[in-house]
């Protein structure tokens, strides 16, 4: 079973691939029988997903806290 980090990396990779595909072959937004398809909103959603993944993955990175004591 994949770890949380691996799953987030997979989600990010899939979102980036979909973004690349949509940008390479842009599609117009349309409405059919009351159903709206807004590709620009979908594109924005994918970008938010990548940003979310980046924030989550940053939490897995080692970090250092610098502090200084006063006497």
C-alpha positions in Angstrom: 0.0 0.0 0.0 1.3 3.4 -0.9 2.2 5.9 1.8 0.4 9.2 2.2 3.4 11.0 0.6 3.4 8.6 -2.4 -0.4 9.1 -2.9 0.0 12.9 -2.8 2.9 12.7 -5.2 0.7 10.6 -7.5 -2.2 13.1 -7.3 0.2 15.9 -8.1 1.6 14.1 -11.1 -1.9 13.3 -12.5 -3.0 16.9 -12.0 0.1 18.2 -13.8 -0.4 15.8 -16.7 -4.1 16.9 -17.0 -3.0 20.5 -16.9 -0.4 19.9 -19.6 -3.0 18.1 -21.8 -5.5 20.8 -21.4 -3.0 23.5 -22.2 -1.7 21.6 -25.3 -5.3 21.1 -26.5 -7.5 23.8 -25.1 -11.2 23.3 -25.2 -14.0 25.8 -25.2 -16.6 26.0 -22.4 -20.1 25.0 -23.4 -23.6 24.3 -22.2 -25.8 21.4 -23.4 -29.2 20.6 -22.0 -28.6 22.7 -18.9 -25.3 21.0 -18.2 -22.4 23.5 -18.1 -18.8 22.5 -18.8 -16.4 25.2 -17.9 -12.9 24.2 -18.8 -11.3 27.4 -17.3 -12.9 26.5 -13.9 -11.5 22.9 -14.3 -8.1 24.3 -15.1 -8.2 26.5 -12.0 -9.3 23.5 -9.9 -6.3 21.5 -11.1 -4.0 24.3 -10.3 -5.4 24.5 -6.8 -4.9 20.7 -6.5 -1.2 21.1 -7.4 -0.8 23.9 -4.9 -2.5 21.8 -2.2 -0.1 18.9 -3.0 2.9 21.2 -2.8 1.8 22.4 0.7 1.3 18.9 1.9 4.6 17.6 0.5 6.4 20.5 2.1 5.3 19.1 5.5 7.2 15.9 4.8 10.5 17.8 4.2 13.0 18.0 7.0 13.3 21.5 8.5 15.5 23.3 10.8 14.6 26.0 13.4 17.2 28.6 14.2 16.9 30.2 17.5 19.1 32.3 19.8 19.0 32.6 23.5 19.5 35.8 25.4 21.1 36.0 28.9 
